[in-house]
Amino acid sequence: MRPKILVVEDEIIIAHDIKGILNDDYDVIINIKTVEEAISIIEQEHFDLVLLDINLKAEKEGTVLGEYLLKKDTIPFIYITSYSDKTTLDKVKNTRPYGFIVKPFKSSDLQTTVYLAMNSFIHRKIDCLRAEDEILSDVPFRIKETINYINDHICEKIEISVLADITKWKVHHYIRVFTKHMSLTPYQYILNRKIEKSKALLADEQVSINSIAFEIGFLSYSNFCNAFKRITGITPEAYRNLEILKKKRIN
């Protein structure tokens, strides 16, 4: 299932530009132009990220939605604006956005900011450097150690029991604590990281998809294809074709 992004932007041309840039990798919802419309749809549907214009033409500006999302603390958000002056930055800083994009923006800047914001949000509960309060528990440190192990061994078969041993916890306790802090199970996290790794490998047309499947630790080509489609919504072949088209557009 592909990540879902809500765009709160009352300039329809810009909203469509954003959708066009991100649509290959995300499900992008546009035509939401006010804070009230945004809150209504957020309460009804799940979103992985919100992109919102600070200067909406409606009665309430984007910072009101930013304050709402900060209190909710379940969805990361990025501001979009035509202004980057100190007054604007001072106005938004207390809502603690996960990114800030100034119009007009490059496609690559938008894609990078979106990816980093979503990644930072997933890891927010174990990122001790970002914590505002004193860390009174070693839980974030232990989980971060297992994430470092996952990233270092992503092309291998990773046993949950090995991860639990790193934390000195029992397996069931490790799974429970990891899920609480990361909002997904260790199995899901490992699978997502493998798929992210495979995306980078798929950009190289000279490497067969079958080789990629085995390189990142899948037991078969079909298992890899099924997992890739379940997470991204498209097949590895379709993803590679999209990457080829992107390169052609750039060149």
N, C-alpha and C positions, 0 to 999 in steps of 0.2 A: 504494500500500500504506500503510495507516494505521499511525502509530506504536503500538508495543505496550508496555503498562505492566503491571508485576507489582506486586500489592498483597500485602504480607506483614502480615497483621492477623488476630489470633485472636478479635476481637470481630466476629462474622459480620454483625451489623446494620450496623456502621460500614463494613465491607468492601463490603456491598451498596450503601450510601449513596454511597460513593466511585465505585463502578462506574456507578451511575445518573447521577451528575453528569458523569462523563468519557466515558461510552459513546458520545456523539454524535460525538466527534472522535478517540477512541482505541480500540484493542482492549485491554480491561482484563481481566486474569486475576486471579481471587481464589481463595479456599479454600486458600491457602498460609499455614500457621499457625506454622511453626517455621523456625529458621535452616537446619536440615538440609534440609528440603523446598525452601526457597528456593534454596540452593546447587545442589541436584540439578537443578532445572528451569532455572536460569541456565546451567548447564554444557551443557544439551541444546538450549535454544532462545535465539533472539535477543530481547533486550528493549531498548527505548529509554530506559526510566526504571524505577526501583524506588521504591515508596512503602512505608516500613516503620515499624512501631510500635516504639518504643524498649522499652516494657515488655511484652514477650511473656511469657505465663504459663509457657512451656516452660523447660527448664533454661538455655538460652542466650538472652540478651536481644538486642534489635535491634542494639546497638552492635557485637556480634560480626560480624554481617552487614555492618555499615558498614565495619569494618576490612577485611573480605574484599573489598568493592567498591572501597575506596580502593586496595588493592594491585593489584587487577585493572585499574582505571583504564580500563574500556571502557564503563561504564554510569553515568550520574549517578543520585543517589539523594536522596530527601527523607525526613526523619524526621517521624513523626506521634506526638504524645504528649498526655497530659492535663496534663502539668506543664511549666512554663516557668521554674522557679526556677533560681538560680545553680548549684546542685549538679548539676541535670540538664544545663544548658548546658555546664558544665565537663566533664561526662562524655562529651559527644558532639563537642565542638569539634575534637578531634584527629583525628577521622575525616573532617573536612572535607566535610560534606554540602552539597548544592546548594540546600537549602531546609529550612525548619522550620515545621511546621504544628501549631497547638495546638487540641485538641478542646475544645469543639465549634467547628467552622469553618463559615464561609459558603461557599456554592458558588462565588462569584466569587473568593474568596481561594484556594481550591484550584485553580481553573482558571488563575488568574494565576501562582501559584507553579510549577505544572507547566510552563506555557509558558516562563516565564523560565528555569527550571532546564535545560530541554532546549536552549534557545537558547544559554545560557551554556556548556554543555558542548560544543556544536558549535564554538564560537569559542575554546575554552580555550587552544589551542596558539598562537594569534596575539594573545591578550590580554596584552600586555606589562605592564599594570598589575597583573595577578594573578600574574605569574611570581615564584617565590620565589628563583630563581637569577639571576645576572647574565646579561643577554642578550648573547651573544657574536656573534650573527649578525643581519643586517638582514632575514633572510627573513620573520619575522613582520610587520615593518613594511611590506614590499613587498606581501605578500598582503593585509594590512588595507587598503592603498590601493586595491587592485582591488575589494575587498568594498564599500568606500565608494562606488566608481564604480558598481558593480552596483546598490546601493541607491538611488543618485541617478538612475539611468537605467532603473529596473526596468520602466517602461512602454514602453521602446523595444527595438528589436532590438539585442542586445549581441553583438558579435563577440569571439571569444576572442583573435584577433590584437590587438585594441585593448587588452585586458587584459594581454596579454603585453608589449606596448609600454610600458605603465605601469611594469612591473617591470624593463624593459630585458633581459628574458630571451627566449630563443627559445620559440615556441609549445609545442613538445613538453616542454621543460624546465618551463615554467610549469604546464602541466597536471599533470605528475608531482609537482611540489613542492606545488601547491595540494591535490591529492588526498591526499598524505601528511599534510598538516597539518589538513585539514578532514574527512578520512574520506569524502569524496565528490568527484566531479569538478566542474570549473567549470560544465559543462552542467547537472548535477544540482542544483547550488546555485542557479543562475539560475532553473531551472524551479520549484524549491521556493519561492523568494522570490516568483515570479510568482503561484503558487497561494495563498500567504499573503496577497498583496495582493488577489487576487480575492475571498478570503473576506470581507475588510473591505467590499469593494464590493457583494458579494451581500447584505449585511445591509440595503441600501437597496432596498426592493421596487419603487421607481419607475424604477430603471435596468434595462433589459433585459439578459439574459444575453449576447445577441449583442453588445451595445455593450461590455460588460465584456471580452469575448474580444478585441475589437480594441483596446480601451483599454490593455490590458496587453501588447500586442505579439504576439498570436497571429495567424496568417495566415487562420484560418477558425474558425467556431463549432465545427465537429466536432473540429478539432485541440485546441481548448481543452477541450471536454467529455471527450475521451479522456484527455488529460493529467491533468485534475482527478480523474477517476475512478481512474486508475492510482495516483495519489498518496494520495488520501483514502479510496478504497474506495466512494465514492458519487458520484452525478452532481451538477452544480451546482444543478439544480432541487431535488434531494432535500436538499442542504445548505441552500438558501434556505428550504425548508419547515421544516426543523428549527430554523433561526434564528427564524422566525416563531412557532413553537410555544414556543420559549424566552421570547420577549418576552411572549407571552400569559400564560405561567406566572408571570413576574415581576410583570406588571401585575394 
